[in-house]
Amino acid sequence: MNTASLNLPNHLNTLQLRLEHATDYELALYYFLEEFAGDVKFIEQCQQEEAPHLLAVLKLVAAKALGKPTSLDHSGVFRLHEFAFNHGNAQVGDRVLLFFYFERINTGLMALIPGVRGAAEVARFRLPDSLVNPKLN
């Protein structure tokens, strides 16, 4: 697997469609892990990004999933500018947080591994309209 870089527009479209699924958006997580996560050429195309607005929302989503306030440590955010697509990871206590986010549809997915109730805790999220990328101000 790990072939996202061979046809990024197609793979990103598939990922977005799976994320938008009404009830089973965990399919998006599995697709991301299978097609994107180990694809070195995909990762090399991404640029490191400071995204405090995105990290702030992820911190809130993680705290809600865990049922307690939390912090994000050792975070990394990466961006494919051409596709307005962000992805990355952080450490939340003894868990790993993975995420990806489509700016054009203001929708992302966060996974905590291990999850509170199993292998992964998965949540979709959106950024509030009032929260924007500071680079755009």
GUTIRO-484153 format. One line per field, with one value per residue: x, y, z of N, C-alpha, C, O, CB in turn; residue number from 1; residue in one letter. Coordinates in pm, whole numbers, plus 50000, padded with zeros to 5 digits. Glycine has a CB too. Example, Ala and Ser with C-alpha at 12.3 -4.5 7.8 and 13.67 -1.06 7.14 Angstrom:
BEGIN
n.X <- [51319:51285]
n.Y <- [49431:49775]
n.Z <- [50780:50708]
ca.X <- [51230:51367]
ca.Y <- [49550:49894]
ca.Z <- [50780:50714]
c.X <- [51320:51290]
c.Y <- [49670:50003]
c.Z <- [50780:50787]
o.X <- [51424:51341]
o.Y <- [49668:50114]
o.Z <- [50846:50804]
cb.X <- [51131:51408]
cb.Y <- [49553:49940]
cb.Z <- [50905:50572]
num <- [1:2]
residu <- [A:S]
***
This chain:
BEGIN
n.X <- [50084:50049:50054:49977:50115:50139:49913:49801:49573:49354:49372:49347:49090:48942:49000:48878:48607:48558:48592:48375:48165:47857:47828:48039:48315:48556:48662:48805:49028:49160:49210:49382:49601:49678:49733:49868:50033:50281:50402:50671:50733:50503:50517:50755:50672:50529:50520:50659:50455:50346:50076:49893:49620:49494:49611:49511:49238:49257:49359:49138:48952:49082:49086:48813:48759:48909:48798:48903:49111:49392:49723:49906:50195:50518:50435:50367:50298:50203:50184:50020:50029:49916:49685:49549:49564:49620:49816:49927:50082:50091:50187:49990:49985:50032:49959:49924:49844:49695:49622:49431:49333:49109:49111:48940:48687:48656:48689:48808:48989:49061:49261:49311:49551:49655:49297:49039:48840:48927:49120:49154:49049:48831:48752:48563:48620:48568:48685:48602:48423:48524:48787:49089:49366:49658:49845:49700:49598]
n.Y <- [49882:50228:50432:50690:50909:50853:50931:51190:51377:51202:51020:51195:51291:51053:51005:51231:51185:50956:51059:51226:51051:50959:50800:50618:50719:50631:50480:50658:50708:50456:50439:50659:50574:50345:50435:50685:50730:50581:50659:50770:50952:51111:51226:51372:51574:51743:52034:52157:52315:52592:52589:52713:52762:52530:52336:52424:52362:52084:52018:52074:51886:51647:51661:51647:51388:51238:51314:51493:51780:51840:51829:51899:51753:51761:51816:51799:51955:51929:52036:52026:52253:52309:52155:52238:52089:51948:51763:51558:51497:51433:51408:51293:51273:50941:50861:50857:51110:51140:51322:51465:51725:51896:52199:52329:52220:52252:52039:51780:51495:51334:51106:50920:50713:50458:50436:50550:50362:50146:50033:50271:50606:50793:51100:51338:51677:52034:52362:52651:52924:53171:53121:53148:53084:53227:53322:53418:53656]
n.Z <- [50000:50073:49866:49802:49695:49427:49294:49400:49391:49343:49561:49780:49734:49767:50037:50153:50083:50235:50489:50500:50524:50663:50899:50940:50964:51049:50855:50704:50864:50857:50584:50551:50708:50566:50302:50308:50540:50547:50314:50171:49962:49959:50215:50188:50018:50175:50381:50680:50918:51110:51308:51512:51553:51462:51628:51874:51855:51825:52076:52239:52136:52193:52474:52526:52431:52612:52848:53026:53103:52889:52741:52441:52331:52177:51912:51561:51261:50928:50588:50276:50057:49801:49800:50020:50257:50569:50802:51077:51399:51753:52097:52359:52675:52750:52502:52141:51917:51611:51313:51044:50817:50612:50468:50282:50314:50577:50765:50969:51100:51402:51578:51868:51998:52210:52232:52461:52491:52345:52061:51913:51953:51777:51622:51442:51343:51331:51258:51443:51294:51368:51425:51279:51058:51176:50993:50785:50863]
ca.X <- [50000:50125:50072:49908:50194:50128:49802:49752:49435:49259:49375:49290:48946:48890:49010:48775:48477:48546:48576:48240:48064:47768:47838:48157:48430:48678:48717:48903:49151:49227:49260:49498:49712:49721:49779:49947:50124:50414:50441:50782:50721:50397:50570:50856:50605:50466:50607:50626:50367:50301:49930:49841:49474:49459:49653:49419:49116:49292:49372:49002:48892:49147:49038:48675:48766:48965:48717:48981:49204:49514:49814:49969:50340:50594:50344:50418:50192:50257:50084:50028:49969:49836:49558:49495:49551:49713:49817:50034:50074:50135:50179:49893:50015:50095:49890:49962:49735:49714:49512:49438:49233:49085:49070:48833:48557:48665:48662:48925:48974:49163:49260:49397:49590:49530:49179:48986:48757:48974:49244:49165:48935:48828:48654:48570:48617:48567:48733:48500:48439:48603:48925:49155:49510:49719:49920:49607:49558]
ca.Y <- [50000:50353:50477:50817:51001:50818:51008:51263:51427:51091:50967:51295:51289:50933:51028:51328:51118:50866:51144:51283:50946:51000:50725:50533:50796:50560:50434:50759:50684:50338:50473:50746:50492:50252:50498:50807:50735:50529:50697:50864:51060:51200:51300:51466:51686:51825:52131:52178:52432:52634:52599:52720:52755:52389:52268:52463:52282:51944:52007:52067:51760:51541:51673:51595:51242:51180:51352:51574:51872:51773:51912:51835:51764:51713:51819:51828:51981:51931:52091:52023:52383:52301:52088:52290:51968:51943:51639:51560:51413:51490:51315:51334:51179:50819:50829:50926:51176:51157:51400:51529:51831:51957:52338:52370:52178:52275:51914:51699:51375:51314:50973:50897:50572:50383:50512:50527:50241:50046:50056:50412:50695:50872:51208:51442:51811:52153:52481:52756:53028:53282:53079:53143:53070:53360:53364:53482:53786]
ca.Z <- [50000:50082:49729:49783:49612:49285:49240:49517:49381:49356:49697:49871:49710:49833:50181:50189:50076:50350:50605:50498:50544:50773:51025:50953:50920:51085:50727:50662:50941:50805:50451:50571:50756:50461:50178:50325:50654:50518:50178:50185:49863:50008:50330:50139:49951:50277:50448:50820:50929:51242:51299:51649:51550:51447:51751:51981:51840:51855:52221:52291:52094:52272:52612:52528:52415:52733:52963:53120:53034:52844:52662:52325:52339:52062:51797:51427:51163:50793:50496:50130:50026:49678:49826:50146:50339:50682:50879:51174:51517:51881:52210:52461:52784:52699:52377:52019:51847:51467:51258:50914:50809:50482:50489:50191:50368:50721:50835:50996:51181:51503:51638:51983:51998:52218:52271:52594:52491:52249:51987:51877:51975:51655:51623:51338:51401:51245:51324:51451:51192:51421:51443:51148:51056:51200:50873:50693:50916]
c.X <- [50089:50158:50009:49983:50183:50015:49735:49609:49332:49255:49319:49139:48881:48891:48899:48636:48455:48528:48434:48130:47985:47793:47969:48283:48562:48744:48824:49035:49228:49284:49385:49620:49766:49786:49876:50060:50265:50467:50547:50771:50611:50452:50672:50794:50544:50568:50561:50554:50345:50152:49868:49689:49427:49495:49561:49291:49144:49305:49234:48934:48951:49099:48895:48675:48815:48884:48792:49071:49333:49604:49866:50118:50402:50510:50420:50300:50259:50147:50121:49955:49874:49697:49490:49465:49660:49705:49931:50007:50118:50130:50081:49907:50088:50030:49948:49836:49777:49598:49538:49318:49229:49032:48948:48695:48551:48626:48791:48891:49092:49149:49357:49425:49682:49418:49135:48912:48806:49101:49264:49036:48937:48719:48674:48565:48610:48625:48619:48528:48527:48751:48991:49304:49572:49798:49831:49558:49643]
c.Y <- [50125:50410:50613:50909:50972:50895:51083:51314:51316:51039:51067:51303:51169:50950:51124:51264:51025:50944:51199:51179:50976:50927:50651:50604:50737:50502:50531:50739:50567:50365:50561:50663:50400:50321:50614:50792:50686:50566:50808:50980:51159:51287:51405:51587:51785:51918:52147:52312:52464:52656:52604:52711:52610:52309:52301:52381:52136:51921:51995:51934:51644:51543:51619:51442:51175:51213:51432:51669:51800:51872:51829:51860:51711:51710:51852:51844:51995:51968:52064:52146:52375:52244:52137:52176:51969:51806:51647:51470:51491:51379:51375:51235:51059:50772:50908:50986:51190:51240:51433:51622:51888:52099:52374:52329:52195:52150:51835:51578:51367:51174:50972:50748:50548:50473:50477:50394:50135:50087:50202:50484:50792:50977:51297:51576:51916:52269:52582:52864:53143:53250:53063:53125:53209:53410:53440:53617:53896]
c.Z <- [50000:49945:49702:49689:49463:49217:49355:49502:49402:49500:49798:49855:49780:49985:50226:50186:50194:50479:50615:50518:50670:50904:51045:50904:50968:50960:50676:50735:50882:50665:50461:50613:50646:50343:50197:50426:50625:50382:50185:50087:49901:50119:50286:50069:50050:50341:50592:50833:51076:51228:51438:51655:51542:51572:51869:51975:51872:52005:52286:52258:52173:52416:52624:52519:52543:52858:53066:53041:52999:52772:52545:52335:52211:51935:51668:51333:51028:50696:50352:50082:49907:49702:49954:50243:50445:50749:50979:51292:51639:51984:52310:52576:52728:52567:52260:51957:51701:51416:51112:50902:50667:50504:50405:50240:50520:50800:50851:51080:51277:51558:51755:51989:52118:52266:52412:52600:52394:52180:51950:51910:51857:51664:51501:51408:51291:51326:51331:51347:51239:51435:51306:51166:51075:51078:50777:50741:50864]
o.X <- [50192:50274:49988:49921:50215:50021:49627:49530:49233:49147:49250:49067:48777:48795:48835:48555:48344:48456:48380:48013:48042:47781:48007:48351:48669:48864:48922:49142:49348:49394:49482:49729:49887:49885:49959:50172:50361:50568:50515:50797:50625:50434:50675:50857:50510:50686:50442:50590:50326:50108:49800:49634:49330:49417:49536:49241:49064:49267:49215:48866:48879:49073:48862:48600:48769:48899:48750:49104:49377:49565:49870:50163:50344:50513:50520:50213:50359:50030:50237:49832:49764:49602:49385:49357:49778:49600:50020:49922:50175:50075:50089:49848:50193:50044:50013:49734:49883:49486:49652:49216:49332:48920:48859:48596:48453:48542:48872:48778:49206:49038:49471:49332:49784:49442:49189:48919:48731:49180:49376:48927:49035:48607:48787:48512:48643:48614:48545:48644:48598:48832:48953:49360:49543:49815:49880:49486:49623]
o.Y <- [50127:50433:50647:50980:51058:50920:51045:51297:51336:51016:51027:51319:51182:50914:51099:51287:51017:50901:51216:51215:51014:50988:50624:50556:50787:50478:50490:50752:50577:50320:50540:50681:50382:50271:50638:50837:50744:50510:50925:51094:51279:51409:51515:51693:51897:51885:52150:52410:52374:52734:52510:52658:52573:52225:52215:52336:52071:51815:51914:51876:51554:51438:51553:51375:51066:51148:51439:51641:51710:51985:51706:51974:51625:51613:51923:51758:52065:51937:52077:52145:52429:52280:52086:52167:51988:51743:51731:51380:51600:51271:51494:51127:51073:50657:51011:50918:51245:51230:51430:51603:51924:52116:52445:52397:52157:52155:51826:51562:51391:51127:51017:50667:50617:50575:50385:50323:50042:50166:50253:50428:50865:50948:51328:51588:51890:52271:52598:52891:53204:53340:52976:53147:53300:53531:53517:53686:54012]
o.Z <- [49934:49912:49586:49609:49381:49096:49401:49594:49473:49555:49893:49954:49844:50053:50328:50276:50247:50569:50724:50527:50772:51011:51159:50813:50933:50957:50614:50676:50859:50633:50388:50560:50636:50288:50109:50400:50674:50337:50204:50124:49877:50118:50340:50063:50014:50354:50622:50766:51158:51144:51479:51752:51608:51617:51954:52078:51939:52056:52377:52343:52216:52474:52723:52589:52578:52962:53181:52926:53070:52745:52551:52346:52144:51859:51668:51326:51014:50719:50312:50069:49912:49632:49992:50302:50414:50751:50968:51287:51629:51960:52342:52574:52665:52528:52278:51947:51671:51468:51064:50967:50610:50552:50454:50210:50583:50889:50759:51126:51239:51582:51743:51987:52126:52332:52474:52700:52363:52233:51955:51897:51839:51708:51462:51518:51175:51448:51233:51315:51159:51456:51228:51273:50997:51063:50695:50670:50899]
cb.X <- [49905:50253:50016:49890:50338:50105:49699:49842:49411:49297:49519:49353:48916:48973:49149:48779:48466:48668:48677:48218:48131:47627:47727:48138:48418:48648:48605:48848:49119:49129:49149:49468:49668:49603:49662:49857:50067:50412:50317:50915:50692:50275:50633:50950:50496:50399:50606:50754:50231:50377:49873:49886:49419:49531:49797:49386:49059:49423:49448:48919:48912:49300:49043:48592:48858:49107:48662:49065:49234:49480:49933:49910:50395:50650:50231:50514:50107:50320:50068:49967:50078:49909:49580:49367:49561:49683:49832:50060:50159:50045:50320:49744:49885:50086:49740:50035:49702:49723:49491:49440:49263:48985:49185:48856:48529:48575:48556:49031:48966:49152:49297:49332:49660:49545:49065:48893:48616:48868:49246:49198:48943:48806:48665:48452:48740:48421:48857:48495:48302:48548:48933:49126:49558:49812:49980:49489:49563]
cb.Y <- [50000:50331:50376:50886:50997:50670:50915:51377:51493:50977:50930:51433:51287:50808:51085:51448:51039:50774:51259:51356:50804:50978:50628:50403:50938:50448:50419:50901:50658:50219:50545:50854:50408:50172:50547:50919:50656:50382:50745:50791:51001:51118:51203:51396:51633:51738:52267:52174:52408:52764:52481:52848:52835:52330:52305:52612:52296:51906:52128:52182:51738:51556:51819:51657:51206:51228:51231:51484:51996:51654:51965:51890:51689:51574:51922:51718:52109:51795:52240:51889:52486:52216:51938:52374:51838:52056:51514:51698:51287:51613:51290:51337:51135:50706:50858:50830:51316:51020:51528:51425:51944:51873:52432:52312:52032:52393:51830:51782:51248:51420:50862:50949:50531:50262:50487:50643:50278:50018:49972:50428:50771:50781:51292:51427:51834:52186:52540:52818:53082:53325:52947:53271:53003:53355:53242:53393:53785]
cb.Z <- [50122:50160:49634:49916:49653:49270:49165:49545:49246:49261:49734:49845:49558:49792:50217:50093:49945:50362:50601:50368:50553:50732:51032:50874:50967:51186:50621:50688:51089:50799:50369:50676:50876:50412:50102:50367:50766:50531:50096:50165:49724:50059:50432:50043:49859:50384:50374:50911:50858:51295:51218:51715:51431:51324:51786:51973:51697:51784:52278:52237:51942:52267:52659:52413:52298:52752:53027:53216:53122:52751:52750:52189:52462:52091:51820:51377:51199:50756:50518:50069:49999:49575:49836:50121:50252:50784:50785:51221:51500:51925:52276:52403:52856:52804:52390:51918:51911:51392:51338:50798:50913:50397:50455:50054:50330:50761:50758:51065:51094:51616:51534:52116:51863:52311:52174:52636:52458:52147:51862:51726:52116:51532:51753:51234:51491:51194:51250:51592:51152:51554:51524:51067:50923:51322:50803:50670:51065]
num <- [1:2:3:4:5:6:7:8:9:10:11:12:13:14:15:16:17:18:19:20:21:22:23:24:25:26:27:28:29:30:31:32:33:34:35:36:37:38:39:40:41:42:43:44:45:46:47:48:49:50:51:52:53:54:55:56:57:58:59:60:61:62:63:64:65:66:67:68:69:70:71:72:73:74:75:76:77:78:79:80:81:82:83:84:85:86:87:88:89:90:91:92:93:94:95:96:97:98:99:100:101:102:103:104:105:106:107:108:109:110:111:112:113:114:115:116:117:118:119:120:121:122:123:124:125:126:127:128:129:130:131:132:133:134:135:136:137]
residu <- [M:N:T:A:S:L:N:L:P:N:H:L:N:T:L:Q:L:R:L:E:H:A:T:D:Y:E:L:A:L:Y:Y:F:L:E:E:F:A:G:D:V:K:F:I:E:Q:C:Q:Q:E:E:A:P:H:L:L:A:V:L:K:L:V:A:A:K:A:L:G:K:P:T:S:L:D:H:S:G:V:F:R:L:H:E:F:A:F:N:H:G:N:A:Q:V:G:D:R:V:L:L:F:F:Y:F:E:R:I:N:T:G:L:M:A:L:I:P:G:V:R:G:A:A:E:V:A:R:F:R:L:P:D:S:L:V:N:P:K:L:N]
***
